[in-house]
Amino acid sequence: MSKKLSKVQILEFENAFKLFDKDGNGQIDRKELQIVLKSLGQNPTENQLKQMIDTVDQDGDGQIDFQEFLNLMKSKVSEEDNEQTIREVFDIFDRDGDGFITAIELSHLMSLLGQKMTENEINWMISAIDTSGEVSIFQYNGSTIVAMAGKNCVAIAGDTRFGVRNQTVALDSNRIFKINNRTLFGMTGLNTDILTLRESFKFQMNLYNLEEEREISPKTFAHNVAQTLYSKRFGPYFITPIIAGLEGEDYTPFLCATDLIGAMEFPKSFVVAGTGEESLMGVCETFYKENMEPDELFEVVSQCLLAAVDRDALSGWGSVVHVLTKDGITTKRLRTRKD
């Protein structure tokens, strides 16, 4: 059974459809459908395209109207991931919306469910998964990211562990994405939200490139991220984004980070995020130097990240480092401790 499309998804699909419905008659042909699908990050073959049209073209005229297009997209949207359910349940527990579940909030919900529990029982439930006395949804999957500026270059690095609290599930999780040859984008936090935003921004950037006929700058992209997060402030994405790039003809290093509702900061030296950020901040303050060349920047970022994740139980198990210069992006993978 296909998943019901959300209002946001329908709006995104409608924008993509209208962009290529040149005559405004509410229909697109096979060639236009292929372009629309490419703008949405898909690249079907001619045979796949024909099968899609035959499946949804109810009147057999070889044209696709918007409702037929929506039916097609419904069939291509995957079932909800279990983590989305986890997030919804967490939101119910988290009464004040601060991203944490306290013992009081847990006790209140259990009472509503008819489960009378003693204070000791509630504290035991909390301590079983979090020794601080409260559970953060930001720490649920683990992850650590650092970005640092050099001389006409920037670097961004992150670990590759994907976990469910202390349990490691996968070692190849990617949370840093290439926007274009001048912009890299990393996110820490709830993996469901990371994947959702990755697809959303991919779609937005495809449309931007088609409409503006140029690539988006790091600064403009950062403002787009902030605006997207702010628009969801009453039901926020539990992520911390970091943007690293090179601005203008002189390739000026650009760093930006926001909180979960889009409040922006523009550090000149480095920025950190994730479960290992406390130790990472101290290491970066020790080793950072101004105007580092790309090779030195790579070494410093690598050593800072490795030192931090070795001290963090929720991140590590491998890392990836990207160095962005005017000549392009260099990517290297590093091994970390696995104990």
C-alpha positions as CSV (number, residue, x, y, z in Angstrom):
1,M,0.0,0.0,0.0
2,S,1.4,3.4,-1.0
3,K,2.0,6.1,1.6
4,K,-0.3,9.1,1.7
5,L,1.5,12.2,0.6
6,S,1.8,15.1,3.1
7,K,0.8,18.6,2.3
8,V,4.4,19.6,2.0
9,Q,5.1,16.8,-0.5
10,I,2.1,17.7,-2.6
11,L,3.2,21.4,-2.7
12,E,6.7,20.4,-3.8
13,F,5.4,18.1,-6.5
14,E,3.0,20.8,-7.6
15,N,5.8,23.4,-7.9
16,A,7.9,21.0,-10.0
17,F,4.9,20.1,-12.2
18,K,4.0,23.8,-12.9
19,L,7.6,24.7,-13.7
20,F,7.5,22.5,-16.8
21,D,3.9,22.9,-17.8
22,K,4.9,25.7,-20.1
23,D,1.5,26.4,-21.7
24,G,-0.4,26.1,-18.4
25,N,-2.9,23.6,-19.7
26,G,-2.4,21.3,-16.7
27,Q,-0.7,18.6,-18.6
28,I,2.9,17.5,-19.4
29,D,4.2,15.0,-22.0
30,R,6.7,12.2,-21.7
31,K,9.8,14.4,-22.3
32,E,8.6,17.0,-19.7
33,L,7.8,14.2,-17.2
34,Q,11.4,13.0,-17.5
35,I,12.7,16.6,-16.7
36,V,10.3,16.9,-13.8
37,L,11.5,13.6,-12.3
38,K,15.1,14.6,-12.8
39,S,14.4,17.8,-10.8
40,L,13.1,15.5,-8.0
41,G,16.4,13.5,-8.0
42,Q,15.2,10.6,-10.2
43,N,16.6,9.5,-13.6
44,P,14.3,6.9,-15.2
45,T,15.1,5.1,-18.5
46,E,12.9,5.4,-21.5
47,N,11.3,2.0,-20.7
48,Q,10.7,3.0,-17.1
49,L,9.2,6.2,-18.3
50,K,6.8,4.4,-20.7
51,Q,5.7,2.1,-17.9
52,M,5.1,5.0,-15.6
53,I,2.9,6.7,-18.2
54,D,1.0,3.6,-19.1
55,T,0.3,2.9,-15.4
56,V,-1.2,6.3,-14.5
57,D,-2.4,7.7,-17.9
58,Q,-6.0,6.7,-17.5
59,D,-7.4,8.4,-20.6
60,G,-4.6,7.1,-22.8
61,D,-3.7,10.4,-24.5
62,G,0.0,10.2,-23.7
63,Q,-0.3,13.3,-21.5
64,I,0.0,13.4,-17.7
65,D,-2.2,15.7,-15.7
66,F,-1.4,16.8,-12.2
67,Q,-3.7,14.2,-10.5
68,E,-2.1,11.4,-12.6
69,F,1.3,12.8,-11.7
70,L,0.4,12.7,-8.0
71,N,-0.7,9.1,-8.3
72,L,2.6,8.3,-9.9
73,M,4.5,9.9,-7.1
74,K,2.5,8.1,-4.4
75,S,3.7,4.8,-5.8
76,K,7.3,6.0,-5.6
77,V,7.2,7.3,-2.0
78,S,8.4,4.6,0.4
79,E,6.7,3.5,3.5
80,E,7.4,5.5,6.6
81,D,10.5,4.5,8.4
82,N,10.1,3.1,12.0
83,E,12.2,6.0,13.3
84,Q,9.4,8.4,12.3
85,T,7.2,6.5,14.7
86,I,9.9,6.8,17.3
87,R,10.0,10.5,16.9
88,E,6.2,10.9,17.1
89,V,6.2,8.9,20.3
90,F,9.1,10.9,21.7
91,D,7.1,14.2,20.9
92,I,4.2,12.9,23.0
93,F,6.5,12.2,26.0
94,D,8.3,15.6,25.5
95,R,5.6,17.8,26.8
96,D,7.5,21.1,26.8
97,G,9.1,20.5,23.4
98,D,12.7,21.0,24.5
99,G,14.0,17.8,22.9
100,F,14.4,16.0,26.3
101,I,12.2,13.6,28.3
102,T,12.5,14.2,32.1
103,A,11.4,11.8,34.8
104,I,8.4,14.1,35.5
105,E,7.2,14.0,31.9
106,L,7.6,10.2,31.7
107,S,5.7,9.9,35.0
108,H,2.9,12.1,33.7
109,L,2.4,10.1,30.5
110,M,2.5,6.7,32.3
111,S,-0.3,8.0,34.6
112,L,-2.4,9.0,31.6
113,L,-1.9,5.5,30.2
114,G,-3.2,4.1,33.5
115,Q,0.3,2.9,34.6
116,K,0.9,4.0,38.2
117,M,4.6,3.8,38.7
118,T,6.7,4.7,41.8
119,E,9.4,7.3,41.6
120,N,12.1,4.6,41.8
121,E,10.5,2.8,38.8
122,I,10.5,5.9,36.7
123,N,14.1,6.7,37.6
124,W,15.1,3.2,36.7
125,M,13.5,3.5,33.3
126,I,15.3,6.8,32.6
127,S,18.7,5.6,33.9
128,A,18.5,2.4,31.9
129,I,19.1,4.5,28.7
130,D,20.5,7.8,30.0
131,T,22.6,8.4,33.1
132,S,22.0,12.2,33.0
133,G,18.4,11.9,34.1
134,E,16.9,13.0,30.8
135,V,16.8,11.5,27.3
136,S,17.8,13.7,24.3
137,I,16.4,12.9,20.9
138,F,19.4,14.7,19.4
139,Q,21.6,11.9,20.9
140,Y,19.3,9.0,19.8
141,N,21.3,8.1,16.7
142,G,24.7,9.7,17.7
143,S,27.0,11.6,15.3
144,T,29.7,14.3,15.5
145,I,30.6,16.9,12.8
146,V,33.3,19.6,12.6
147,A,33.9,22.3,10.0
148,M,37.0,24.5,9.9
149,A,38.3,27.3,7.7
150,G,41.8,27.6,6.2
151,K,43.5,29.8,3.6
152,N,41.0,29.9,0.7
153,C,39.8,26.4,1.7
154,V,37.4,24.8,4.2
155,A,37.1,21.3,5.6
156,I,34.2,19.4,7.0
157,A,34.4,16.0,8.7
158,G,32.1,13.6,10.5
159,D,31.9,10.1,11.8
160,T,30.1,7.3,10.0
161,R,28.5,5.5,12.9
162,F,24.7,5.0,12.9
163,G,23.3,3.8,16.2
164,V,20.3,3.5,18.4
165,R,21.6,4.9,21.6
166,N,24.5,2.7,22.7
167,Q,23.8,0.0,20.1
168,T,25.8,0.4,16.8
169,V,23.6,-0.5,13.8
170,A,25.8,0.5,10.8
171,L,29.3,1.8,10.1
172,D,28.7,3.6,6.8
173,S,26.2,6.4,7.6
174,N,26.7,9.5,5.6
175,R,25.6,12.9,7.1
176,I,27.7,15.2,4.9
177,F,26.3,16.0,1.5
178,K,27.7,17.9,-1.6
179,I,25.4,20.7,-2.6
180,N,27.7,21.9,-5.4
181,N,31.4,22.4,-6.1
182,R,31.5,25.2,-3.6
183,T,29.1,24.1,-0.8
184,L,29.1,21.1,1.5
185,F,26.3,20.5,4.0
186,G,26.4,18.4,7.2
187,M,23.8,17.5,9.8
188,T,23.8,15.8,13.2
189,G,20.7,14.6,15.1
190,L,17.8,12.4,14.4
191,N,18.6,10.3,11.4
192,T,15.0,10.3,10.1
193,D,15.0,14.1,10.0
194,I,18.5,14.1,8.3
195,L,17.2,11.9,5.5
196,T,14.0,13.9,5.1
197,L,15.9,17.2,4.8
198,R,18.5,15.7,2.5
199,E,15.8,14.9,0.0
200,S,14.0,18.2,0.5
201,F,17.1,20.3,-0.1
202,K,18.1,18.1,-3.1
203,F,14.7,19.0,-4.6
204,Q,15.0,22.7,-3.7
205,M,18.5,22.9,-5.2
206,N,17.4,21.2,-8.5
207,L,14.6,23.7,-8.9
208,Y,17.0,26.6,-8.0
209,N,19.5,25.5,-10.6
210,L,16.8,25.2,-13.3
211,E,15.1,28.5,-12.5
212,E,18.2,30.6,-11.8
213,E,20.5,28.8,-14.3
214,R,23.4,29.0,-11.8
215,E,24.5,27.2,-8.7
216,I,23.5,28.5,-5.3
217,S,26.2,30.2,-3.2
218,P,27.0,28.8,0.3
219,K,25.6,31.9,2.0
220,T,22.3,31.8,0.1
221,F,22.0,28.1,0.8
222,A,22.6,28.7,4.5
223,H,19.8,31.2,4.6
224,N,17.6,28.7,2.7
225,V,18.3,26.1,5.4
226,A,17.6,28.6,8.2
227,Q,14.3,29.6,6.6
228,T,13.2,26.0,6.1
229,L,13.9,25.2,9.8
230,Y,12.2,28.3,11.0
231,S,9.1,27.5,9.0
232,K,8.9,24.2,11.0
233,R,9.6,25.8,14.4
234,F,6.3,24.6,16.0
235,G,7.1,21.0,15.0
236,P,10.9,21.2,14.5
237,Y,13.4,18.9,12.8
238,F,15.7,17.5,15.5
239,I,19.0,18.3,13.7
240,T,21.9,20.7,13.9
241,P,23.1,21.7,10.4
242,I,26.6,22.9,9.4
243,I,27.3,24.6,6.1
244,A,30.9,24.9,4.8
245,G,31.8,26.5,1.5
246,L,33.8,29.1,-0.5
247,E,32.2,32.5,-1.4
248,G,32.9,34.8,-4.3
249,E,35.7,35.1,-6.9
250,D,38.3,35.2,-4.1
251,Y,37.1,31.9,-2.6
252,T,36.6,33.3,0.9
253,P,35.9,30.5,3.5
254,F,32.4,30.4,4.7
255,L,31.1,28.6,7.8
256,C,27.5,28.6,9.2
257,A,25.6,26.7,11.8
258,T,22.0,27.0,13.0
259,D,20.0,25.6,15.8
260,L,16.9,23.4,15.2
261,I,14.7,26.5,14.5
262,G,17.1,28.3,12.2
263,A,18.9,30.8,14.4
264,M,22.2,31.4,12.5
265,E,25.8,31.9,13.5
266,F,28.8,32.6,11.2
267,P,32.0,31.5,12.9
268,K,35.3,32.5,11.3
269,S,37.4,29.7,12.5
270,F,35.5,26.4,13.2
271,V,32.2,25.1,14.3
272,V,31.2,21.7,15.9
273,A,28.0,19.8,16.5
274,G,26.8,16.4,17.7
275,T,27.2,14.1,20.7
276,G,31.0,14.7,20.8
277,E,30.9,18.4,20.5
278,E,32.1,19.2,24.1
279,S,35.4,17.4,23.7
280,L,35.7,18.4,20.1
281,M,35.4,22.1,21.0
282,G,38.3,21.9,23.4
283,V,40.5,20.0,20.9
284,C,39.7,22.5,18.1
285,E,40.5,25.5,20.3
286,T,43.9,23.9,21.0
287,F,44.9,23.0,17.5
288,Y,43.2,25.6,15.2
289,K,45.5,28.1,13.4
290,E,44.6,30.8,11.0
291,N,45.4,30.6,7.2
292,M,46.2,26.9,7.1
293,E,46.9,25.4,3.7
294,P,44.7,22.5,2.6
295,D,47.1,19.7,3.6
296,E,47.6,21.1,7.1
297,L,43.9,21.8,7.4
298,F,43.2,18.2,6.6
299,E,45.6,17.0,9.3
300,V,44.2,19.3,12.0
301,V,40.5,18.5,11.3
302,S,41.3,14.8,11.2
303,Q,43.2,14.8,14.5
304,C,40.5,16.9,16.2
305,L,37.7,14.7,15.1
306,L,39.5,11.4,15.9
307,A,40.4,12.7,19.4
308,A,36.8,13.7,20.1
309,V,35.1,10.6,18.9
310,D,37.5,8.4,20.8
311,R,36.0,10.0,23.9
312,D,32.3,9.6,22.8
313,A,30.4,6.4,23.0
314,L,27.7,7.6,20.5
315,S,30.0,8.5,17.6
316,G,33.0,7.1,15.8
317,W,33.6,3.7,14.1
318,G,35.1,5.5,11.1
319,S,35.0,9.0,9.7
320,V,35.1,10.9,6.4
321,V,36.9,14.2,5.8
322,H,36.2,16.6,2.9
323,V,38.5,19.5,2.0
324,L,37.1,22.1,-0.4
325,T,39.5,24.3,-2.4
326,K,39.1,26.3,-5.6
327,D,40.3,23.2,-7.5
328,G,37.6,21.0,-6.1
329,I,36.7,18.6,-3.3
330,T,39.1,16.0,-1.8
331,T,37.6,13.3,0.3
332,K,39.4,10.8,2.5
333,R,38.1,8.2,4.9
334,L,39.8,7.5,8.2
335,R,39.6,4.6,10.6
336,T,38.7,5.1,14.3
337,R,38.5,2.9,17.3
338,K,35.8,0.3,17.4
339,D,35.6,-0.5,21.1
